[in-house]
Amino acid sequence: MFDLNLLGGYLVLAVVGICVCVGYVIKTSFSFIENKYIPCIMALLGCALNIWIAGYVSPEVILGGLISGLASTGLHQSFKNLIEK
């Protein structure tokens, strides 16, 4: 069985934080963007940010960006559920 904790080593907190903020702005300010597209946008933004931070492109940098961007959507949903319940 695959251990998802292994992927935690690829999280980049700065990328997660930026993606959470950008995702929140998209969700609350741009009604023409459907919610189903926000994870894709955050994954791409996460990749771009992580490549910029690292200064080079490698599979690990891309994976770190993808995981960090997608983690931001999960973090937003967890925080939202915590506040609402």
DSSP file (Angstrom, degrees, kcal/mol; ACC not computed):
  #  RESIDUE AA STRUCTURE BP1 BP2  ACC     N-H-->O    O-->H-N    N-H-->O    O-->H-N    TCO  KAPPA ALPHA  PHI   PSI    X-CA   Y-CA   Z-CA
    1    1 A M              0   0    0      0, 0.0     2,-0.3     0, 0.0     0, 0.0   0.000 360.0 360.0 360.0 143.4    0.0    0.0    0.0
    2    2 A F        -     0   0    0      1,-0.1     2,-0.7     2,-0.0     3,-0.0  -0.599 360.0-138.9 -81.3 131.2    1.2    3.5   -0.8
    3    3 A D    >   -     0   0    0     -2,-0.3     3,-1.3     1,-0.1     4,-0.3  -0.813   8.8-163.5 -93.4 111.5    2.1    5.7    2.1
    4    4 A L  G >> S+     0   0    0     -2,-0.7     3,-1.0     1,-0.3     4,-0.6   0.657  81.8  77.8 -69.7 -15.1    0.9    9.3    1.5
    5    5 A N  G >4 S+     0   0    0      1,-0.3     3,-0.8     2,-0.2     4,-0.5   0.792  82.1  68.2 -63.3 -25.9    3.2   10.6    4.2
    6    6 A L  G X4 S+     0   0    0     -3,-1.3     3,-1.0     1,-0.2    -1,-0.3   0.862  94.6  55.6 -59.6 -36.2    6.0   10.3    1.7
    7    7 A L  G X4 S+     0   0    0     -3,-1.0     3,-2.0    -4,-0.3     4,-0.3   0.734  89.1  76.3 -71.4 -22.1    4.5   13.1   -0.3
    8    8 A G  G X< S+     0   0    0     -3,-0.8     3,-1.3    -4,-0.6    -1,-0.2   0.778  83.1  66.9 -60.0 -26.7    4.5   15.5    2.7
    9    9 A G  G <  S+     0   0    0     -3,-1.0    -1,-0.3    -4,-0.5    -2,-0.2   0.656  95.5  57.3 -67.9 -14.7    8.2   15.9    2.2
   10   10 A Y  G <  S+     0   0    0     -3,-2.0    58,-0.3    -4,-0.1    -1,-0.2   0.502  78.5 116.8 -94.3  -5.6    7.5   17.7   -1.1
   11   11 A L    <   -     0   0    0     -3,-1.3     2,-0.6    -4,-0.3    54,-0.1  -0.416  48.5-160.7 -66.3 135.5    5.2   20.4    0.5
   12   12 A V     >  -     0   0    0     52,-0.4     4,-2.4     1,-0.1     3,-0.5  -0.956   5.6-156.0-118.0 109.1    6.6   23.9    0.2
   13   13 A L  H  > S+     0   0    0     -2,-0.6     4,-2.8     1,-0.3     5,-0.2   0.838  91.2  54.3 -59.5 -37.7    4.9   26.1    2.7
   14   14 A A  H  > S+     0   0    0      2,-0.2     4,-2.2     1,-0.2    -1,-0.3   0.912 111.1  46.5 -62.9 -40.6    5.4   29.4    0.9
   15   15 A V  H  > S+     0   0    0     -3,-0.5     4,-2.7     2,-0.2    -2,-0.2   0.915 112.2  50.3 -67.5 -43.2    3.7   27.9   -2.2
   16   16 A V  H  X S+     0   0    0     -4,-2.4     4,-2.5     1,-0.2    -2,-0.2   0.940 112.0  48.4 -58.8 -47.4    0.8   26.5   -0.1
   17   17 A G  H  X S+     0   0    0     -4,-2.8     4,-2.0     2,-0.2    -2,-0.2   0.911 113.2  45.7 -61.7 -45.0    0.3   29.9    1.5
   18   18 A I  H  X S+     0   0    0     -4,-2.2     4,-2.7     1,-0.2     5,-0.2   0.926 113.7  49.5 -64.8 -44.0    0.3   31.8   -1.7
   19   19 A C  H  X S+     0   0    0     -4,-2.7     4,-2.9     2,-0.2     5,-0.2   0.876 108.0  53.7 -65.1 -37.5   -2.0   29.3   -3.4
   20   20 A V  H  X S+     0   0    0     -4,-2.5     4,-2.2    -5,-0.2    -1,-0.2   0.946 112.9  44.2 -59.6 -46.9   -4.5   29.4   -0.5
   21   21 A C  H  X S+     0   0    0     -4,-2.0     4,-2.1     2,-0.2    -2,-0.2   0.927 115.9  45.4 -65.6 -45.6   -4.7   33.2   -0.8
   22   22 A V  H  X S+     0   0    0     -4,-2.7     4,-2.6     1,-0.2    -1,-0.2   0.914 113.0  51.3 -65.4 -42.1   -5.0   33.2   -4.6
   23   23 A G  H  X S+     0   0    0     -4,-2.9     4,-2.7    -5,-0.2    -1,-0.2   0.892 109.1  51.0 -61.2 -39.9   -7.5   30.4   -4.5
   24   24 A Y  H  X S+     0   0    0     -4,-2.2     4,-2.3    -5,-0.2     5,-0.2   0.918 110.5  48.6 -63.1 -43.7   -9.6   32.3   -2.0
   25   25 A V  H  X S+     0   0    0     -4,-2.1     4,-2.1     2,-0.2     5,-0.4   0.922 112.8  47.9 -63.2 -43.9   -9.5   35.5   -4.1
   26   26 A I  H  X S+     0   0    0     -4,-2.6     4,-1.8     1,-0.2     7,-0.2   0.942 113.4  47.9 -60.7 -47.0  -10.6   33.5   -7.2
   27   27 A K  H  < S+     0   0    0     -4,-2.7    -2,-0.2     1,-0.2    -1,-0.2   0.872 121.6  33.8 -63.8 -38.7  -13.4   31.8   -5.3
   28   28 A T  H  < S+     0   0    0     -4,-2.3    -1,-0.2    -5,-0.2    -2,-0.2   0.659 127.4  33.4 -94.0 -16.7  -14.8   34.9   -3.8
   29   29 A S  H  < S+     0   0    0     -4,-2.1     2,-0.6    -5,-0.2    -3,-0.2   0.669 108.3  56.8-115.4 -20.8  -14.1   37.5   -6.5
   30   30 A F    ><  +     0   0    0     -4,-1.8     3,-1.7    -5,-0.4    -1,-0.2  -0.762  50.9 173.7-120.8  86.0  -14.4   35.8   -9.9
   31   31 A S  T 3  S+     0   0    0     -2,-0.6    -1,-0.1     1,-0.3     4,-0.1   0.696  75.2  68.4 -67.1 -18.8  -17.8   34.3  -10.3
   32   32 A F  T 3  S+     0   0    0      2,-0.1     2,-0.7     1,-0.0    -1,-0.3   0.623  84.4  81.4 -77.1 -11.1  -17.2   33.4  -13.9
   33   33 A I  S <  S-     0   0    0     -3,-1.7    -3,-0.1    -7,-0.2     2,-0.1  -0.859  83.6-134.2 -95.3 117.0  -14.5   30.8  -12.8
   34   34 A E    >   -     0   0    0     -2,-0.7     3,-1.8     1,-0.1     4,-0.5  -0.382  14.9-120.8 -70.2 147.0  -16.3   27.6  -11.8
   35   35 A N  G >  S+     0   0    0      1,-0.3     3,-1.2     2,-0.2    -1,-0.1   0.804 108.7  67.8 -57.2 -31.7  -15.1   25.9   -8.6
   36   36 A K  G 3  S+     0   0    0      1,-0.3     4,-0.4     2,-0.2    -1,-0.3   0.708  98.5  52.5 -65.9 -17.5  -14.2   22.8  -10.4
   37   37 A Y  G <> S+     0   0    0     -3,-1.8     4,-2.3     1,-0.1    -1,-0.3   0.618  86.7  82.9 -91.1 -13.8  -11.3   24.6  -12.1
   38   38 A I  H <> S+     0   0    0     -3,-1.2     4,-2.7    -4,-0.5     5,-0.2   0.908  88.1  51.8 -62.4 -44.7   -9.7   26.0   -9.0
   39   39 A P  H  > S+     0   0    0      0, 0.0     4,-2.3     0, 0.0    -1,-0.2   0.904 111.4  48.8 -58.6 -38.4   -7.7   22.9   -8.1
   40   40 A C  H  > S+     0   0    0     -4,-0.4     4,-2.3     2,-0.2    -2,-0.2   0.922 112.0  48.2 -65.0 -43.6   -6.3   22.9  -11.7
   41   41 A I  H  X S+     0   0    0     -4,-2.3     4,-2.7     1,-0.2    -1,-0.2   0.913 112.7  48.6 -61.8 -43.2   -5.4   26.5  -11.4
   42   42 A M  H  X S+     0   0    0     -4,-2.7     4,-2.8     2,-0.2    -2,-0.2   0.868 109.4  52.5 -67.5 -36.3   -3.7   26.0   -8.0
   43   43 A A  H  X S+     0   0    0     -4,-2.3     4,-2.1    26,-0.2    26,-0.2   0.930 113.5  43.5 -63.7 -44.9   -1.8   23.0   -9.3
   44   44 A L  H  X S+     0   0    0     -4,-2.3     4,-2.4     2,-0.2    -2,-0.2   0.908 115.4  48.1 -67.4 -41.6   -0.4   25.1  -12.2
   45   45 A L  H  X S+     0   0    0     -4,-2.7     4,-2.9     2,-0.2     5,-0.2   0.910 110.0  53.4 -64.0 -41.5    0.3   28.1  -10.0
   46   46 A G  H  X S+     0   0    0     -4,-2.8     4,-2.5     2,-0.2    -2,-0.2   0.906 109.6  48.1 -59.4 -42.9    2.0   25.8   -7.5
   47   47 A C  H  X S+     0   0    0     -4,-2.1     4,-2.5    18,-0.3     5,-0.2   0.945 112.9  47.8 -61.8 -48.4    4.3   24.4  -10.2
   48   48 A A  H  X S+     0   0    0     -4,-2.4     4,-2.1     1,-0.2    -2,-0.2   0.922 114.1  46.5 -60.8 -44.5    5.1   27.9  -11.5
   49   49 A L  H  X S+     0   0    0     -4,-2.9     4,-2.8     1,-0.2    -1,-0.2   0.914 112.7  49.0 -64.8 -42.9    5.9   29.2   -8.1
   50   50 A N  H  X S+     0   0    0     -4,-2.5     4,-2.7    -5,-0.2     6,-0.3   0.871 110.8  50.1 -69.0 -35.0    8.0   26.2   -7.1
   51   51 A I  H  X S+     0   0    0     -4,-2.5     4,-2.4    -5,-0.2     5,-0.5   0.913 112.6  48.2 -64.5 -41.7   10.0   26.4  -10.3
   52   52 A W  H  < S+     0   0    0     -4,-2.1    -2,-0.2    -5,-0.2    -1,-0.2   0.919 114.1  45.9 -63.8 -44.3   10.6   30.1   -9.6
   53   53 A I  H  < S+     0   0    0     -4,-2.8    -2,-0.2     1,-0.2    -1,-0.2   0.929 117.6  42.6 -65.0 -45.7   11.6   29.5   -6.0
   54   54 A A  H  < S-     0   0    0     -4,-2.7    -2,-0.2    -5,-0.2    -1,-0.2   0.835  98.0-138.9 -72.6 -32.1   13.9   26.6   -6.9
   55   55 A G  S  < S+     0   0    0     -4,-2.4     2,-0.3    -5,-0.2    -3,-0.1   0.540  73.7  57.9  85.0   6.1   15.4   28.4   -9.9
   56   56 A Y  S    S-     0   0    0     -5,-0.5     2,-0.5    -6,-0.3    -1,-0.2  -0.969  79.4-112.5-157.2 167.5   15.4   25.2  -12.0
   57   57 A V        +     0   0    0     -2,-0.3     3,-0.0    -3,-0.1    -6,-0.0  -0.926  43.6 143.0-112.0 129.6   13.1   22.6  -13.3
   58   58 A S     >  -     0   0    0     -2,-0.5     4,-2.5     1,-0.1     5,-0.2  -0.958  61.4-101.8-151.0 164.5   13.2   18.9  -12.2
   59   59 A P  H  > S+     0   0    0      0, 0.0     4,-2.7     0, 0.0     5,-0.2   0.880 122.8  52.4 -57.9 -36.5   10.6   16.3  -11.6
   60   60 A E  H  > S+     0   0    0      2,-0.2     4,-2.5     1,-0.2     5,-0.1   0.888 109.2  48.5 -67.4 -38.7   10.9   16.9   -7.9
   61   61 A V  H  > S+     0   0    0      2,-0.2     4,-2.1     1,-0.2    -1,-0.2   0.910 113.4  47.2 -67.2 -42.7   10.3   20.6   -8.2
   62   62 A I  H  X S+     0   0    0     -4,-2.5     4,-2.7     2,-0.2    -2,-0.2   0.932 113.2  48.6 -64.2 -45.3    7.3   20.0  -10.4
   63   63 A L  H  X S+     0   0    0     -4,-2.7     4,-2.9    -5,-0.2     5,-0.3   0.910 110.3  51.7 -61.2 -42.9    5.9   17.4   -8.0
   64   64 A G  H  X S+     0   0    0     -4,-2.5     4,-2.2     1,-0.2   -52,-0.4   0.890 111.4  47.6 -60.7 -40.1    6.5   19.8   -5.1
   65   65 A G  H  X S+     0   0    0     -4,-2.1     4,-2.6     2,-0.2   -18,-0.3   0.920 112.9  47.8 -66.9 -44.6    4.6   22.5   -6.9
   66   66 A L  H  X S+     0   0    0     -4,-2.7     4,-2.6   -20,-0.2     5,-0.3   0.943 114.7  45.1 -61.0 -48.8    1.7   20.2   -7.8
   67   67 A I  H  X S+     0   0    0     -4,-2.9     4,-2.5     1,-0.2    -2,-0.2   0.909 115.0  48.1 -63.9 -42.3    1.4   18.8   -4.3
   68   68 A S  H  X S+     0   0    0     -4,-2.2     4,-1.3    -5,-0.3    -1,-0.2   0.910 113.1  47.5 -66.1 -42.5    1.6   22.2   -2.7
   69   69 A G  H  X S+     0   0    0     -4,-2.6     4,-0.8   -26,-0.2   -26,-0.2   0.922 116.1  43.4 -64.6 -44.5   -0.9   23.8   -5.0
   70   70 A L  H  X S+     0   0    0     -4,-2.6     4,-1.6     1,-0.2     3,-0.5   0.851 108.5  58.8 -70.8 -33.6   -3.4   21.0   -4.5
   71   71 A A  H  X S+     0   0    0     -4,-2.5     4,-2.7    -5,-0.3    -1,-0.2   0.833  97.7  62.3 -62.8 -30.5   -2.8   20.9   -0.8
   72   72 A S  H  X S+     0   0    0     -4,-1.3     4,-2.2     1,-0.2    -1,-0.2   0.871 101.8  49.9 -64.3 -35.5   -3.9   24.5   -0.7
   73   73 A T  H  X S+     0   0    0     -4,-0.8     4,-2.1    -3,-0.5    -1,-0.2   0.906 112.5  47.1 -69.5 -39.7   -7.4   23.5   -1.9
   74   74 A G  H  X S+     0   0    0     -4,-1.6     4,-2.5     2,-0.2    -2,-0.2   0.888 111.0  51.7 -65.6 -38.9   -7.6   20.8    0.7
   75   75 A L  H  X S+     0   0    0     -4,-2.7     4,-2.5     2,-0.2     5,-0.2   0.909 109.0  50.6 -63.8 -42.1   -6.4   23.2    3.4
   76   76 A H  H  X S+     0   0    0     -4,-2.2     4,-2.5     1,-0.2    -2,-0.2   0.926 112.1  46.9 -61.1 -45.4   -9.1   25.8    2.3
   77   77 A Q  H  X S+     0   0    0     -4,-2.1     4,-2.6     2,-0.2    -2,-0.2   0.895 112.1  50.0 -66.0 -40.0  -11.8   23.1    2.5
   78   78 A S  H  X S+     0   0    0     -4,-2.5     4,-2.1     2,-0.2    -1,-0.2   0.922 112.8  46.5 -63.2 -44.2  -10.7   21.8    5.9
   79   79 A F  H  X S+     0   0    0     -4,-2.5     4,-2.1     2,-0.2    -2,-0.2   0.905 112.6  50.5 -65.0 -41.9  -10.6   25.3    7.3
   80   80 A K  H  X S+     0   0    0     -4,-2.5     4,-2.4     1,-0.2    -2,-0.2   0.921 111.6  47.5 -61.7 -45.8  -14.0   26.1    5.9
   81   81 A N  H  X S+     0   0    0     -4,-2.6     4,-1.6     1,-0.2    -1,-0.2   0.863 110.2  53.2 -64.9 -36.1  -15.5   22.9    7.3
   82   82 A L  H  < S+     0   0    0     -4,-2.1    -1,-0.2    -5,-0.2    -2,-0.2   0.904 112.8  43.3 -64.7 -42.4  -13.9   23.7   10.7
   83   83 A I  H  < S+     0   0    0     -4,-2.1    -2,-0.2     1,-0.2    -1,-0.2   0.900 115.3  48.1 -71.3 -41.2  -15.4   27.1   10.8
   84   84 A E  H  <        0   0    0     -4,-2.4    -1,-0.2     1,-0.2    -2,-0.2   0.738 360.0 360.0 -75.3 -22.4  -18.9   26.1    9.6
   85   85 A K     <        0   0    0     -4,-1.6    -1,-0.2    -5,-0.2    -2,-0.2   0.430 360.0 360.0-107.6 360.0  -19.3   23.1   11.9
